[in-house]
Amino acid sequence: MMIDPENLRALRLSRGWTQSHLADTAGLSLRTVQRVERDGNASSETVLSLAAVLDATPAELQRTANGQARFALRLVAGIGLLAFFAGGVIGAVLALSLG
């Protein structure tokens, strides 16, 4: 089954997860996650495992010709990363001001 590697990567990054964390959570090997994110080729069992832990449907992971869907997923991933880093900066500033 072919999935869109960009969709998978965007969903993973939107949660702030590493490939290793996704693999552990989905019960897959790190090598499998790396291969799927690189090639988009996955067994149906792998797709079901990934979809389950990412709160997505298998269809959301599949290849899409809709560029807007890819853009939206990249946007979500970007917002997730921005929030992650902003939280760290705010925490550091608070720690310095309270310390």
C-alpha positions in Angstrom: 0.0 0.0 0.0 1.3 3.4 -0.9 1.0 6.3 1.5 2.2 9.9 1.2 5.5 10.2 3.1 4.9 13.9 3.5 1.5 13.3 5.2 3.1 10.8 7.6 6.0 13.1 8.4 3.7 16.1 8.9 1.4 14.1 11.3 4.4 12.8 13.2 6.0 16.3 13.5 2.8 17.9 14.5 2.9 15.8 17.7 6.6 16.6 18.2 7.5 12.9 17.8 10.8 11.5 16.5 10.8 8.6 14.1 11.9 6.4 17.0 9.0 7.5 19.2 6.5 6.8 16.4 8.1 3.4 15.9 7.9 2.5 19.6 4.3 3.8 19.9 3.1 2.0 16.8 4.9 -1.3 17.6 7.1 -1.0 14.5 10.8 -1.0 14.0 12.6 2.3 13.5 13.8 1.0 10.1 10.2 0.5 9.0 9.2 4.0 9.9 12.3 5.4 8.2 11.5 3.4 5.0 7.8 4.4 4.9 8.7 8.1 5.4 11.3 7.8 2.6 9.5 5.6 0.0 5.8 5.6 1.1 5.6 1.9 0.7 4.0 0.1 3.6 2.0 -3.1 4.4 -1.6 -2.7 5.3 -0.8 -3.7 8.9 1.8 -1.0 9.1 -0.6 1.6 7.7 -3.2 0.6 10.3 -0.7 0.8 13.1 0.5 4.2 12.1 -3.0 5.5 11.5 -4.1 4.3 15.0 -1.3 6.0 16.9 -1.5 9.2 14.9 -5.3 9.5 15.3 -5.7 9.4 11.5 -7.5 7.2 9.0 -5.6 5.0 6.6 -7.0 7.3 3.8 -5.4 10.3 5.4 -2.1 8.6 5.1 -2.5 7.5 1.5 -1.0 9.4 -1.4 -3.1 12.3 -2.5 -3.0 14.5 -5.6 -4.5 17.3 -3.6 -1.8 19.8 -3.0 -4.0 21.7 -0.5 -4.1 18.7 1.8 -0.3 18.5 1.8 -0.1 22.3 2.5 -2.6 21.9 5.4 -0.6 19.1 6.9 2.7 21.1 6.5 1.0 24.0 8.1 -0.2 21.9 11.1 3.3 20.5 11.5 4.8 24.0 11.4 2.4 25.3 14.0 3.2 22.3 16.2 6.9 22.9 16.0 6.5 26.6 16.5 4.4 26.0 19.6 7.0 23.4 20.9 9.9 25.9 20.5 7.9 28.9 21.8 7.0 26.9 24.9 10.6 26.2 25.6 11.6 29.8 25.1 8.8 31.0 27.4 9.8 28.5 30.0 13.4 29.6 29.9 12.5 33.2 30.2 10.2 32.4 33.2 12.9 30.4 34.8 15.4 33.2 34.5 13.0 35.8 35.7 11.8 33.8 38.7 15.3 32.4 39.5 
